[in-house]
């Protein structure tokens, strides 16, 4: 019996049927030649017709990046990356800046439809505005007018640079500096587009804002920039999804996301990451090396990160909160799955600066196959942060006996009134649990999916409804072939 | 609908554990639809192993013999296929599944079985109505539904939950593993009531138990004595009373 399941799963894994977004869109693209130099940076700037100040900003980052080295502290097996082999710009031709959805290339609309993200507003998910980023540029943004009526700006980064340069210049790089780390510096040197949102004081954004990232072209990376500002007393919920074609080479995704929440503002940022993870033998897949950070700049501000990380060959990300305002709140809810040869080193940083700041970390790591899963998290309480509180819950679930789970908490307390709690558990899906489910009629795959969903429940319930359903399905797909 | 009257036929069944120890040493048993069979025996006689092998639990190797269930080779089916074919095992120690809502679990199971039978799945509303009716019938409180599967349940609650699942899944063959009989009087009544209400002409029930006590509440059609991996005696319910008086020693060496 065990043999038959193994065989079936092996066949399925080999057929590659598990990653259903691995298709390629045939579209003519405008590409930069491979390689990265000052000339490349200038090339992208010229392509995008960016202002001089932004070119200078990019060049500063590029010069800093040249002097930086790849971080070696993460628990990852990662060969040195050949940055000269990739192309740093690829944009669908014909229609680089469509004015309305009617002008968007039908081939692109079809691509997003296939991904389950219809961009035509009448067909779109009710209550979700989408900025669609295809390789290096934003190809469409939905519901812009409805949002503009409320004073909400939601557009591609390029458009924000043209239409709202003051806001961009005021906040860009204030949360994640150009020189923050190697990948953030790389992003700061070549980011050609991304999403921008600004919610004015006291406005509660009536729909979910979202960005859907799609890498299509071969031998390129994606380096988008997201900047999200919630002004005083405003609220916004932001969703992010991503997929890429199935290819044998590794592709780099080095994004930067900066969030700014002013006094009494709240930002909820949710990610369902489903980049191509590579095949069962570890060939191909996306390197997901992103820097995400939010700053609670005002009193009582709140930033909440929720991530479901199922894809990518290697994930390296630590969505973090800088709690500057007194009584501000940071939250991090994470599910990270590694199956086959996937590796993840992910977690968060909670930096308590203001008084009575609070943070909550709930991390659920699931390892299957030969996957390696590391939670790495920092809780730092600065001297001024009297009354700071943190609660961290880190749970690891192992499926099979060839995978690994690791928990690396860093706790730095510089104020004696702080209260910091860290709880960690490691468990395995037991044969008893599997048998119990199967005895009630569930297939081994459904049984694992049910048990895993139960394990992740505390995180999944933080996701907006439409996303939660999608995430549950994704968990099941990601773990296919892990039982046997 | 026509049912083969012979529901389960076990012929010369031998099974051993992964470590090579032979536990079942030639079981023969025939169970007809509509019957309740009690299998009794001392600790270590192979009662739980028999239940596990019939349900398809991994970790046991069948070395000889055959099992026919509704005319099919039972041993060729995976555990979940057996369940979808209507074989239900009431667990002696029900398993906890943290974070999974009890009702969600049961609905997933029921719909898996319905799909298998080519019946439409029940939506949340239909399912809830079916659940409420069944809870009332079995006198079980609704609070059980919203909790995680068996997590933090008392012994009695776990038992109730098993019987409730059995009632909802409506199996053709139910095997109740009550080997340990650590049941208090309350739980004993729940099991007994459940079994008595589940008796049907197209369903067979196998009750595995150590003590005669459960049989004060459920009247079996047949009683079998299992000793050192073999059925050494079969009879009607009076055999259980005989056991109660004389113990297992009368049937040979106690393992």
Interface residues (C-beta under 8 A of the other chain):
Chain A: X1 X2 X4 X5 X430 X431 X432 X433 X435 X436 X437 X438 X439 X440 X441 X442 X443 X444 X446 X447 X450 X451 X453 X454 X455 X456 X457 X458
Chain B: X55 X56 X57 X58 X59 X78 X79 X80 X83 X84 X88 X89 X91 X94 X95 X96 X97 X98 X99 X100 X105 X106 X108 X109 X110 X112 X113 X116 X148 X149 X165 X169
